[in-house]
């Protein structure tokens, strides 16, 4: 099985390339903006980005965000975001490796659960998340979107 590791500052270009090849939403541009955002992400103690690499190429990634909580006897919340696997490397364990690394980090930080939302319609994507340990239907997700003024 592929191995996941924490992302490093030098991984930005590889992540941007992965995002360009995936069905994920467009990445931040121009590069100067992406670099500022990447430095901000890496400076956050409650944010961790995991990557799976083959040779020097980033094949999969995800971001874990954890936050303190006064309920649930003080156990933290975890949120999994930006789960992306290179289209040519799917079904090879890279996606599972980054998700499992993120879940392991969440449990080590005393999270009582990790929430994940998916807007993907592909049933295979949902089966993947279920095989990684996520249970559908336990919660209802609501999304508020900022309205842009013309």
N, C-alpha and C positions, 0 to 999 in steps of 0.2 A: 504494500500500500504506500502511496506517496506520503511524504512528510510535510507538515505545515510548520511555518516559523513566523515570528513577528516580523512585520515589514520594517524596512530600514529607510532612511532618508534617500538613499540611492535607488530605491525601487519606484520612484514616481514615474519615470518614463515608461517602464514596463507595465505599470498599472494603467496608464493612459492608453497604451497600445492595446491592452486586454479589453478595456472599455470600448475602444473603437471597433473591435471585432465582435462584440457581443450585442445582444438585443437590449442591453441596459440603456437608460436614458443618456443623452449626450453628456460628455464630461466637461468640466470647467475649462474655459479657454479665455484668453490666450495663455500660453505657457507660464507667463509671469504671474497670472492670477492663480493658476493651478499650483505653482510653487508656494505661494503665500498660504493657500488653503492647506496644502500638504504639511507645511511647517506648523501650522496651527493644530492640525489633527495630531501630529506626532508629539506636540507639547502637552496634550491633555492626558492627565493621569487616569481618567476613567474611559478612555477610548483606546481600543487596540485593533490594529489591522493585521490580519493573518494572510499569508500567501503560501501557495504551493508552487515550487519552482522545478522545472526540468531543464537541466544544464543551466543556462542563464536566463531562461524565458519564464516569466510569470504565467502560470497556467490557470490558477484560481485564486480568488480572494474573498474575504468577507470582513465586515467591521462589527466589533462588539462594543456597545456603549453600556456602561453600568452606572447606576445612580443610587445614592443613599435613599433610605425609606424609613419613615417613622412607624408605619404599620408593619404587619407580618413579623412582629417581634424584632424589628430593626434589620431584617434581611434585605439585601439590595434587589433592585430590578435590573434585568438585563434586556437589551434590545439588539437583535441581529439585523444588520442592514447590508446592502450592497453585496449580496452573494452573487458572484459571477465566475463562470468557468469558460475557458476558451472553447469555442464550438468544435474544434478538431480533437479535443482531449476529453470530451464528456464520456461518462461511463467508465472511467479509468481510476476513480478514487480520489481525484484531486479536490473536487468539491466537497466530498465527505471529509477529507483531511482537514480543510480549513474550518468547516462547520464544527467538527469534533474538537478541534483545538480551541475554538471560541467557546464552546460549551464547557470544556474543561477549565478554561480561564474563568468563566462565569461562576462555576461551582466553587472554584478556589477562592473567589472574592465573596462567597457567601450569598450569591443570588438565590432567591427562592424559585424563580422561574426566568426563562428567556422568551421574550415575545418576538415573533417574526410575522411579517405580513408579506403577501405576495400578490401582485397584480397580474401575474401570468395566467393565461387560460389553459396552457398545456397541462394535461393531467399527469404527464410524466414528471413535471417539476414538482407537483404536489406529492406524488408518490416518493420522490427523492427526499423531500422534507420529512415525510412520515417515517421513512427508513432511518433518518437521522435522529429520530426521537421526538419530533414535534407532533402534537395531537391537534387535529382540526376540530373546529366547532366548540371549543371550550369557552371562547370569548367572542364577542362581536366587535369588529373593528369599525371605527368611524373616522373619517378623514375631513378635516376642515382645510380648505384651500384659500390661500390669499387671492383676493380678486385684484387684478391689475387694472389700474386706471389709465385710460387713454390720454 
